[in-house]
Amino acid sequence: MQIDPVCGMEVEENSQYKSMYKGKIYYFCSPHCKKAFDKDPQEYLTKGPKGMPDA
């Protein structure tokens, strides 16, 4: 299991929502979390999950 860095939910590695950032793959529970991460990955990696983003 992986942890969605945006909302903190556990996510299977076969999730269709993934992003590569600085050589590492991050997994997301939804397109909303992926979009929020892609917009500002450093925010989530340094400050941790913040819950579900606004749709």
All heavy atoms as TSV, in Angstrom:
chain	resi	resn	atom	element	x	y	z
A	1	MET	N	N	0.835	-1.193	0.000
A	1	MET	CA	C	0.000	0.000	0.000
A	1	MET	C	C	0.877	1.252	0.000
A	1	MET	O	O	1.936	1.273	0.625
A	1	MET	CB	C	-0.887	0.038	1.240
A	1	MET	CG	C	-1.977	-1.008	1.247
A	1	MET	SD	S	-3.182	-0.732	-0.029
A	1	MET	CE	C	-4.609	-0.443	0.936
A	2	GLN	N	N	0.383	2.252	-0.648
A	2	GLN	CA	C	1.042	3.556	-0.685
A	2	GLN	C	C	0.130	4.574	0.004
A	2	GLN	O	O	-1.060	4.324	0.188
A	2	GLN	CB	C	1.275	3.985	-2.140
A	2	GLN	CG	C	2.169	3.055	-2.928
A	2	GLN	CD	C	3.605	3.114	-2.448
A	2	GLN	OE1	O	4.099	4.169	-2.096
A	2	GLN	NE2	N	4.265	1.970	-2.411
A	3	ILE	N	N	0.684	5.700	0.373
A	3	ILE	CA	C	-0.105	6.757	0.992
A	3	ILE	C	C	-0.235	7.912	0.009
A	3	ILE	O	O	0.759	8.411	-0.532
A	3	ILE	CB	C	0.566	7.274	2.292
A	3	ILE	CG1	C	0.714	6.132	3.307
A	3	ILE	CG2	C	-0.229	8.430	2.889
A	3	ILE	CD1	C	-0.588	5.546	3.808
A	4	ASP	N	N	-1.467	8.306	-0.247
A	4	ASP	CA	C	-1.730	9.484	-1.087
A	4	ASP	C	C	-1.161	10.701	-0.349
A	4	ASP	O	O	-1.581	10.998	0.765
A	4	ASP	CB	C	-3.251	9.612	-1.265
A	4	ASP	CG	C	-3.646	10.748	-2.177
A	4	ASP	OD1	O	-2.990	11.803	-2.139
A	4	ASP	OD2	O	-4.630	10.576	-2.919
A	5	PRO	N	N	-0.173	11.395	-0.937
A	5	PRO	CA	C	0.469	12.509	-0.230
A	5	PRO	C	C	-0.420	13.734	-0.073
A	5	PRO	O	O	-0.090	14.648	0.679
A	5	PRO	CB	C	1.686	12.833	-1.108
A	5	PRO	CG	C	1.316	12.346	-2.460
A	5	PRO	CD	C	0.413	11.165	-2.250
A	6	VAL	N	N	-1.565	13.737	-0.751
A	6	VAL	CA	C	-2.467	14.898	-0.677
A	6	VAL	C	C	-3.492	14.729	0.441
A	6	VAL	O	O	-3.647	15.600	1.291
A	6	VAL	CB	C	-3.171	15.133	-2.028
A	6	VAL	CG1	C	-4.204	16.247	-1.924
A	6	VAL	CG2	C	-2.136	15.466	-3.098
A	7	CYS	N	N	-4.197	13.580	0.460
A	7	CYS	CA	C	-5.270	13.401	1.453
A	7	CYS	C	C	-4.887	12.428	2.562
A	7	CYS	O	O	-5.556	12.369	3.588
A	7	CYS	CB	C	-6.547	12.928	0.762
A	7	CYS	SG	S	-6.454	11.247	0.111
A	8	GLY	N	N	-3.837	11.632	2.377
A	8	GLY	CA	C	-3.384	10.710	3.411
A	8	GLY	C	C	-4.027	9.333	3.366
A	8	GLY	O	O	-3.739	8.499	4.221
A	9	MET	N	N	-4.906	9.076	2.387
A	9	MET	CA	C	-5.544	7.761	2.274
A	9	MET	C	C	-4.556	6.713	1.792
A	9	MET	O	O	-3.600	7.032	1.090
A	9	MET	CB	C	-6.707	7.806	1.262
A	9	MET	CG	C	-7.933	8.500	1.762
A	9	MET	SD	S	-9.275	8.496	0.548
A	9	MET	CE	C	-9.466	6.754	0.207
A	10	GLU	N	N	-4.807	5.441	2.162
A	10	GLU	CA	C	-4.017	4.344	1.621
A	10	GLU	C	C	-4.480	4.081	0.195
A	10	GLU	O	O	-5.684	4.110	-0.086
A	10	GLU	CB	C	-4.182	3.087	2.463
A	10	GLU	CG	C	-3.529	3.194	3.814
A	10	GLU	CD	C	-3.590	1.882	4.587
A	10	GLU	OE1	O	-4.390	1.002	4.242
A	10	GLU	OE2	O	-2.814	1.761	5.539
A	11	VAL	N	N	-3.517	3.825	-0.709
A	11	VAL	CA	C	-3.811	3.642	-2.124
A	11	VAL	C	C	-3.064	2.415	-2.634
A	11	VAL	O	O	-1.892	2.216	-2.299
A	11	VAL	CB	C	-3.367	4.873	-2.957
A	11	VAL	CG1	C	-3.697	4.709	-4.414
A	11	VAL	CG2	C	-3.985	6.140	-2.404
A	12	GLU	N	N	-3.736	1.591	-3.428
A	12	GLU	CA	C	-3.093	0.441	-4.063
A	12	GLU	C	C	-2.110	0.934	-5.133
A	12	GLU	O	O	-2.348	1.956	-5.771
A	12	GLU	CB	C	-4.141	-0.455	-4.730
A	12	GLU	CG	C	-5.144	-1.054	-3.780
A	12	GLU	CD	C	-4.589	-2.246	-3.016
A	12	GLU	OE1	O	-3.544	-2.773	-3.412
A	12	GLU	OE2	O	-5.216	-2.617	-2.009
A	13	GLU	N	N	-1.029	0.174	-5.336
A	13	GLU	CA	C	-0.046	0.563	-6.351
A	13	GLU	C	C	-0.582	0.417	-7.768
A	13	GLU	O	O	0.030	0.914	-8.709
A	13	GLU	CB	C	1.237	-0.243	-6.175
A	13	GLU	CG	C	1.985	0.178	-4.927
A	13	GLU	CD	C	3.326	-0.516	-4.787
A	13	GLU	OE1	O	3.794	-1.149	-5.745
A	13	GLU	OE2	O	3.901	-0.421	-3.695
A	14	ASN	N	N	-1.718	-0.219	-7.932
A	14	ASN	CA	C	-2.303	-0.319	-9.272
A	14	ASN	C	C	-3.281	0.823	-9.545
A	14	ASN	O	O	-4.031	0.773	-10.522
A	14	ASN	CB	C	-2.973	-1.681	-9.476
A	14	ASN	CG	C	-4.127	-1.908	-8.514
A	14	ASN	OD1	O	-4.448	-1.052	-7.705
A	14	ASN	ND2	N	-4.744	-3.071	-8.620
A	15	SER	N	N	-3.263	1.856	-8.712
A	15	SER	CA	C	-4.114	3.027	-8.924
A	15	SER	C	C	-3.829	3.615	-10.299
A	15	SER	O	O	-2.694	3.665	-10.752
A	15	SER	CB	C	-3.830	4.088	-7.855
A	15	SER	OG	O	-4.483	5.301	-8.187
A	16	GLN	N	N	-4.885	4.063	-10.958
A	16	GLN	CA	C	-4.702	4.681	-12.274
A	16	GLN	C	C	-4.189	6.121	-12.155
A	16	GLN	O	O	-3.820	6.729	-13.149
A	16	GLN	CB	C	-6.000	4.658	-13.065
A	16	GLN	CG	C	-7.137	5.443	-12.433
A	16	GLN	CD	C	-8.392	5.371	-13.259
A	16	GLN	OE1	O	-8.376	5.604	-14.463
A	16	GLN	NE2	N	-9.491	5.021	-12.607
A	17	TYR	N	N	-4.146	6.651	-10.919
A	17	TYR	CA	C	-3.691	8.028	-10.721
A	17	TYR	C	C	-2.296	8.021	-10.123
A	17	TYR	O	O	-2.109	7.701	-8.951
A	17	TYR	CB	C	-4.666	8.779	-9.811
A	17	TYR	CG	C	-6.087	8.650	-10.272
A	17	TYR	CD1	C	-7.012	7.910	-9.555
A	17	TYR	CD2	C	-6.494	9.252	-11.456
A	17	TYR	CE1	C	-8.311	7.775	-9.998
A	17	TYR	CE2	C	-7.792	9.117	-11.907
A	17	TYR	CZ	C	-8.697	8.374	-11.170
A	17	TYR	OH	O	-9.986	8.224	-11.611
A	18	LYS	N	N	-1.311	8.359	-10.942
A	18	LYS	CA	C	0.094	8.348	-10.526
A	18	LYS	C	C	0.789	9.579	-11.079
A	18	LYS	O	O	0.407	10.092	-12.126
A	18	LYS	CB	C	0.829	7.131	-11.088
A	18	LYS	CG	C	0.227	5.811	-10.748
A	18	LYS	CD	C	0.933	4.700	-11.493
A	18	LYS	CE	C	0.142	3.413	-11.389
A	18	LYS	NZ	N	0.670	2.353	-12.207
A	19	SER	N	N	1.829	10.003	-10.398
A	19	SER	CA	C	2.689	11.075	-10.895
A	19	SER	C	C	4.127	10.752	-10.558
A	19	SER	O	O	4.401	10.214	-9.485
A	19	SER	CB	C	2.336	12.419	-10.256
A	19	SER	OG	O	1.110	12.895	-10.710
A	20	MET	N	N	5.027	11.093	-11.442
A	20	MET	CA	C	6.460	10.952	-11.203
A	20	MET	C	C	6.989	12.322	-10.812
A	20	MET	O	O	6.719	13.314	-11.486
A	20	MET	CB	C	7.165	10.470	-12.465
A	20	MET	CG	C	8.670	10.419	-12.364
A	20	MET	SD	S	9.290	8.971	-11.497
A	20	MET	CE	C	9.112	7.734	-12.751
A	21	TYR	N	N	7.696	12.378	-9.668
A	21	TYR	CA	C	8.291	13.639	-9.233
A	21	TYR	C	C	9.664	13.343	-8.660
A	21	TYR	O	O	9.790	12.533	-7.738
A	21	TYR	CB	C	7.402	14.321	-8.191
A	21	TYR	CG	C	7.931	15.645	-7.719
A	21	TYR	CD1	C	7.933	16.748	-8.564
A	21	TYR	CD2	C	8.426	15.796	-6.429
A	21	TYR	CE1	C	8.422	17.962	-8.137
A	21	TYR	CE2	C	8.921	17.009	-5.987
A	21	TYR	CZ	C	8.909	18.092	-6.855
A	21	TYR	OH	O	9.402	19.311	-6.430
A	22	LYS	N	N	10.691	13.971	-9.202
A	22	LYS	CA	C	12.076	13.790	-8.770
A	22	LYS	C	C	12.457	12.315	-8.684
A	22	LYS	O	O	13.070	11.868	-7.711
A	22	LYS	CB	C	12.323	14.502	-7.443
A	22	LYS	CG	C	12.254	16.014	-7.580
A	22	LYS	CD	C	12.700	16.709	-6.324
A	22	LYS	CE	C	12.739	18.217	-6.531
A	22	LYS	NZ	N	13.200	18.931	-5.346
A	23	GLY	N	N	12.045	11.549	-9.691
A	23	GLY	CA	C	12.443	10.155	-9.796
A	23	GLY	C	C	11.632	9.175	-8.965
A	23	GLY	O	O	11.958	7.990	-8.932
A	24	LYS	N	N	10.592	9.627	-8.282
A	24	LYS	CA	C	9.768	8.747	-7.460
A	24	LYS	C	C	8.320	8.810	-7.941
A	24	LYS	O	O	7.836	9.880	-8.318
A	24	LYS	CB	C	9.847	9.172	-5.990
A	24	LYS	CG	C	9.064	8.258	-5.071
A	24	LYS	CD	C	9.247	8.637	-3.604
A	24	LYS	CE	C	8.390	7.716	-2.740
A	24	LYS	NZ	N	8.459	8.073	-1.337
A	25	ILE	N	N	7.651	7.643	-7.895
A	25	ILE	CA	C	6.244	7.586	-8.287
A	25	ILE	C	C	5.368	7.793	-7.064
A	25	ILE	O	O	5.580	7.150	-6.031
A	25	ILE	CB	C	5.899	6.235	-8.948
A	25	ILE	CG1	C	6.740	6.041	-10.209
A	25	ILE	CG2	C	4.405	6.161	-9.277
A	25	ILE	CD1	C	6.583	4.657	-10.839
A	26	TYR	N	N	4.390	8.667	-7.164
A	26	TYR	CA	C	3.411	8.919	-6.104
A	26	TYR	C	C	2.048	8.455	-6.595
A	26	TYR	O	O	1.720	8.616	-7.764
A	26	TYR	CB	C	3.378	10.408	-5.749
A	26	TYR	CG	C	4.672	10.847	-5.130
A	26	TYR	CD1	C	5.701	11.352	-5.921
A	26	TYR	CD2	C	4.887	10.718	-3.761
A	26	TYR	CE1	C	6.916	11.721	-5.363
A	26	TYR	CE2	C	6.100	11.085	-3.193
A	26	TYR	CZ	C	7.107	11.588	-3.997
A	26	TYR	OH	O	8.304	11.936	-3.443
A	27	TYR	N	N	1.273	7.882	-5.694
A	27	TYR	CA	C	-0.029	7.286	-6.028
A	27	TYR	C	C	-1.136	8.083	-5.349
A	27	TYR	O	O	-0.980	8.538	-4.216
A	27	TYR	CB	C	-0.068	5.837	-5.546
A	27	TYR	CG	C	1.007	4.984	-6.178
A	27	TYR	CD1	C	2.276	4.928	-5.620
A	27	TYR	CD2	C	0.765	4.258	-7.339
A	27	TYR	CE1	C	3.282	4.157	-6.199
A	27	TYR	CE2	C	1.762	3.487	-7.917
A	27	TYR	CZ	C	3.022	3.442	-7.343
A	27	TYR	OH	O	4.018	2.695	-7.913
A	28	PHE	N	N	-2.259	8.201	-6.074
A	28	PHE	CA	C	-3.369	9.017	-5.575
A	28	PHE	C	C	-4.674	8.253	-5.627
A	28	PHE	O	O	-4.860	7.365	-6.449
A	28	PHE	CB	C	-3.478	10.293	-6.411
A	28	PHE	CG	C	-2.187	11.039	-6.472
A	28	PHE	CD1	C	-1.310	10.832	-7.519
A	28	PHE	CD2	C	-1.810	11.880	-5.446
A	28	PHE	CE1	C	-0.070	11.472	-7.562
A	28	PHE	CE2	C	-0.584	12.522	-5.467
A	28	PHE	CZ	C	0.288	12.319	-6.530
A	29	CYS	N	N	-5.602	8.651	-4.753
A	29	CYS	CA	C	-6.896	7.984	-4.684
A	29	CYS	C	C	-7.866	8.511	-5.724
A	29	CYS	O	O	-8.855	7.848	-6.026
A	29	CYS	CB	C	-7.496	8.140	-3.288
A	29	CYS	SG	S	-7.974	9.836	-2.901
A	30	SER	N	N	-7.616	9.699	-6.256
A	30	SER	CA	C	-8.578	10.321	-7.170
A	30	SER	C	C	-7.874	11.291	-8.106
A	30	SER	O	O	-6.743	11.713	-7.843
A	30	SER	CB	C	-9.634	11.089	-6.370
A	30	SER	OG	O	-9.041	12.240	-5.790
A	31	PRO	N	N	-8.562	11.669	-9.184
A	31	PRO	CA	C	-7.966	12.669	-10.086
A	31	PRO	C	C	-7.803	14.018	-9.396
A	31	PRO	O	O	-6.907	14.793	-9.752
A	31	PRO	CB	C	-8.942	12.745	-11.261
A	31	PRO	CG	C	-10.224	12.170	-10.767
A	31	PRO	CD	C	-9.854	11.191	-9.682
A	32	HIS	N	N	-8.641	14.296	-8.388
A	32	HIS	CA	C	-8.541	15.576	-7.679
A	32	HIS	C	C	-7.237	15.656	-6.885
A	32	HIS	O	O	-6.574	16.693	-6.887
A	32	HIS	CB	C	-9.736	15.754	-6.743
A	32	HIS	CG	C	-11.037	15.703	-7.445
A	32	HIS	ND1	N	-11.427	16.646	-8.376
A	32	HIS	CD2	C	-12.035	14.805	-7.393
A	32	HIS	CE1	C	-12.610	16.331	-8.846
A	32	HIS	NE2	N	-13.013	15.214	-8.282
A	33	CYS	N	N	-6.877	14.556	-6.223
A	33	CYS	CA	C	-5.624	14.548	-5.467
A	33	CYS	C	C	-4.423	14.625	-6.407
A	33	CYS	O	O	-3.458	15.326	-6.124
A	33	CYS	CB	C	-5.532	13.300	-4.597
A	33	CYS	SG	S	-6.591	13.366	-3.132
A	34	LYS	N	N	-4.472	13.905	-7.510
A	34	LYS	CA	C	-3.376	13.950	-8.486
A	34	LYS	C	C	-3.193	15.368	-9.020
A	34	LYS	O	O	-2.080	15.878	-9.095
A	34	LYS	CB	C	-3.630	12.981	-9.638
A	34	LYS	CG	C	-2.498	12.977	-10.663
A	34	LYS	CD	C	-2.803	12.057	-11.814
A	34	LYS	CE	C	-1.692	11.998	-12.844
A	34	LYS	NZ	N	-0.929	13.166	-13.110
A	35	LYS	N	N	-4.278	16.019	-9.357
A	35	LYS	CA	C	-4.223	17.370	-9.892
A	35	LYS	C	C	-3.635	18.348	-8.860
A	35	LYS	O	O	-2.800	19.187	-9.196
A	35	LYS	CB	C	-5.628	17.826	-10.306
A	35	LYS	CG	C	-5.669	19.180	-10.950
A	35	LYS	CD	C	-7.089	19.521	-11.394
A	35	LYS	CE	C	-7.147	20.915	-11.987
A	35	LYS	NZ	N	-8.529	21.266	-12.356
A	36	ALA	N	N	-4.056	18.216	-7.601
A	36	ALA	CA	C	-3.536	19.098	-6.548
A	36	ALA	C	C	-2.034	18.890	-6.363
A	36	ALA	O	O	-1.275	19.848	-6.218
A	36	ALA	CB	C	-4.286	18.832	-5.243
A	37	PHE	N	N	-1.590	17.626	-6.366
A	37	PHE	CA	C	-0.167	17.314	-6.208
A	37	PHE	C	C	0.632	17.854	-7.374
A	37	PHE	O	O	1.681	18.479	-7.190
A	37	PHE	CB	C	0.023	15.806	-6.095
A	37	PHE	CG	C	1.454	15.390	-5.899
A	37	PHE	CD1	C	2.020	15.390	-4.632
A	37	PHE	CD2	C	2.228	14.974	-6.980
A	37	PHE	CE1	C	3.343	14.999	-4.451
A	37	PHE	CE2	C	3.542	14.583	-6.805
A	37	PHE	CZ	C	4.111	14.598	-5.539
A	38	ASP	N	N	0.149	17.622	-8.600
A	38	ASP	CA	C	0.868	18.068	-9.791
A	38	ASP	C	C	1.021	19.592	-9.821
A	38	ASP	O	O	1.991	20.115	-10.361
A	38	ASP	CB	C	0.153	17.600	-11.064
A	38	ASP	CG	C	0.284	16.094	-11.269
A	38	ASP	OD1	O	1.136	15.456	-10.625
A	38	ASP	OD2	O	-0.493	15.559	-12.091
A	39	LYS	N	N	0.082	20.292	-9.226
A	39	LYS	CA	C	0.119	21.752	-9.198
A	39	LYS	C	C	1.233	22.272	-8.290
A	39	LYS	O	O	1.881	23.265	-8.593
A	39	LYS	CB	C	-1.243	22.277	-8.723
A	39	LYS	CG	C	-1.400	23.762	-8.808
A	39	LYS	CD	C	-2.820	24.143	-8.434
A	39	LYS	CE	C	-3.000	25.648	-8.505
A	39	LYS	NZ	N	-4.371	26.029	-8.124
A	40	ASP	N	N	1.473	21.578	-7.147
A	40	ASP	CA	C	2.488	22.019	-6.183
A	40	ASP	C	C	2.995	20.839	-5.352
A	40	ASP	O	O	2.673	20.721	-4.166
A	40	ASP	CB	C	1.905	23.106	-5.281
A	40	ASP	CG	C	2.973	23.771	-4.428
A	40	ASP	OD1	O	4.167	23.410	-4.549
A	40	ASP	OD2	O	2.609	24.655	-3.634
A	41	PRO	N	N	3.764	19.928	-5.972
A	41	PRO	CA	C	4.203	18.732	-5.248
A	41	PRO	C	C	5.008	19.025	-3.999
A	41	PRO	O	O	4.859	18.345	-2.981
A	41	PRO	CB	C	5.045	17.965	-6.278
A	41	PRO	CG	C	5.216	18.840	-7.444
A	41	PRO	CD	C	4.256	19.969	-7.326
A	42	GLN	N	N	5.845	20.014	-4.037
A	42	GLN	CA	C	6.703	20.320	-2.890
A	42	GLN	C	C	5.880	20.682	-1.657
A	42	GLN	O	O	6.259	20.371	-0.530
A	42	GLN	CB	C	7.678	21.439	-3.265
A	42	GLN	CG	C	8.925	21.445	-2.429
A	42	GLN	CD	C	9.725	20.139	-2.528
A	42	GLN	OE1	O	9.860	19.552	-3.593
A	42	GLN	NE2	N	10.248	19.690	-1.409
A	43	GLU	N	N	4.745	21.326	-1.859
A	43	GLU	CA	C	3.860	21.693	-0.741
A	43	GLU	C	C	3.442	20.454	0.055
A	43	GLU	O	O	3.497	20.440	1.278
A	43	GLU	CB	C	2.617	22.401	-1.296
A	43	GLU	CG	C	1.517	22.648	-0.289
A	43	GLU	CD	C	1.803	23.801	0.654
A	43	GLU	OE1	O	2.762	24.558	0.387
A	43	GLU	OE2	O	1.077	23.928	1.649
A	44	TYR	N	N	3.042	19.392	-0.651
A	44	TYR	CA	C	2.569	18.181	0.019
A	44	TYR	C	C	3.713	17.338	0.564
A	44	TYR	O	O	3.566	16.692	1.599
A	44	TYR	CB	C	1.700	17.366	-0.941
A	44	TYR	CG	C	0.451	18.115	-1.296
A	44	TYR	CD1	C	0.350	18.784	-2.505
A	44	TYR	CD2	C	-0.610	18.204	-0.400
A	44	TYR	CE1	C	-0.789	19.518	-2.820
A	44	TYR	CE2	C	-1.746	18.923	-0.699
A	44	TYR	CZ	C	-1.825	19.589	-1.915
A	44	TYR	OH	O	-2.941	20.317	-2.212
A	45	LEU	N	N	4.855	17.364	-0.113
A	45	LEU	CA	C	5.979	16.552	0.345
A	45	LEU	C	C	6.657	17.153	1.571
A	45	LEU	O	O	7.217	16.431	2.382
A	45	LEU	CB	C	6.987	16.371	-0.790
A	45	LEU	CG	C	6.446	15.579	-1.994
A	45	LEU	CD1	C	7.503	15.493	-3.081
A	45	LEU	CD2	C	5.977	14.202	-1.586
A	46	THR	N	N	6.602	18.449	1.729
A	46	THR	CA	C	7.245	19.070	2.885
A	46	THR	C	C	6.292	19.266	4.063
A	46	THR	O	O	6.709	19.210	5.211
A	46	THR	CB	C	7.865	20.429	2.521
A	46	THR	OG1	O	6.858	21.277	1.991
A	46	THR	CG2	C	8.992	20.257	1.520
A	47	LYS	N	N	5.000	19.466	3.766
A	47	LYS	CA	C	4.051	19.768	4.847
A	47	LYS	C	C	3.090	18.637	5.154
A	47	LYS	O	O	2.331	18.705	6.112
A	47	LYS	CB	C	3.272	21.037	4.505
A	47	LYS	CG	C	4.187	22.245	4.411
A	47	LYS	CD	C	3.434	23.496	4.098
A	47	LYS	CE	C	4.396	24.680	4.005
A	47	LYS	NZ	N	3.711	25.904	3.599
A	48	GLY	N	N	3.076	17.570	4.311
A	48	GLY	CA	C	2.235	16.405	4.572
A	48	GLY	C	C	0.823	16.549	4.025
A	48	GLY	O	O	0.449	17.598	3.514
A	49	PRO	N	N	0.043	15.470	4.147
A	49	PRO	CA	C	-1.327	15.453	3.632
A	49	PRO	C	C	-2.193	16.522	4.298
A	49	PRO	O	O	-2.043	16.816	5.469
A	49	PRO	CB	C	-1.830	14.052	3.992
A	49	PRO	CG	C	-0.606	13.229	4.178
A	49	PRO	CD	C	0.438	14.180	4.709
A	50	LYS	N	N	-3.118	17.064	3.512
A	50	LYS	CA	C	-3.989	18.136	4.006
A	50	LYS	C	C	-5.464	17.778	3.876
A	50	LYS	O	O	-6.320	18.626	4.066
A	50	LYS	CB	C	-3.728	19.417	3.213
A	50	LYS	CG	C	-2.291	19.866	3.288
A	50	LYS	CD	C	-2.083	21.148	2.561
A	50	LYS	CE	C	-0.652	21.617	2.567
A	50	LYS	NZ	N	0.086	21.421	3.768
A	51	GLY	N	N	-5.782	16.532	3.508
A	51	GLY	CA	C	-7.178	16.159	3.306
A	51	GLY	C	C	-7.570	16.320	1.853
A	51	GLY	O	O	-6.769	16.760	1.040
A	52	MET	N	N	-8.797	15.947	1.543
A	52	MET	CA	C	-9.246	15.985	0.144
A	52	MET	C	C	-9.265	17.416	-0.377
A	52	MET	O	O	-9.775	18.316	0.282
A	52	MET	CB	C	-10.643	15.386	0.016
A	52	MET	CG	C	-10.669	13.884	0.201
A	52	MET	SD	S	-9.748	12.988	-1.069
A	52	MET	CE	C	-10.754	13.270	-2.494
A	53	PRO	N	N	-8.697	17.620	-1.573
A	53	PRO	CA	C	-8.746	18.958	-2.171
A	53	PRO	C	C	-10.154	19.260	-2.671
A	53	PRO	O	O	-10.946	18.364	-2.898
A	53	PRO	CB	C	-7.758	18.857	-3.336
A	53	PRO	CG	C	-7.762	17.410	-3.697
A	53	PRO	CD	C	-8.009	16.661	-2.393
A	54	ASP	N	N	-10.446	20.530	-2.852
A	54	ASP	CA	C	-11.719	20.925	-3.451
A	54	ASP	C	C	-11.760	20.423	-4.879
A	54	ASP	O	O	-10.763	20.462	-5.587
A	54	ASP	CB	C	-11.868	22.441	-3.442
A	54	ASP	CG	C	-11.971	22.975	-2.014
A	54	ASP	OD1	O	-12.398	22.211	-1.128
A	54	ASP	OD2	O	-11.627	24.158	-1.806
A	55	ALA	N	N	-12.907	19.947	-5.298
A	55	ALA	CA	C	-13.051	19.411	-6.666
A	55	ALA	C	C	-13.039	20.507	-7.698
A	55	ALA	O	O	-13.185	21.625	-7.520
A	55	ALA	CB	C	-14.305	18.596	-6.780
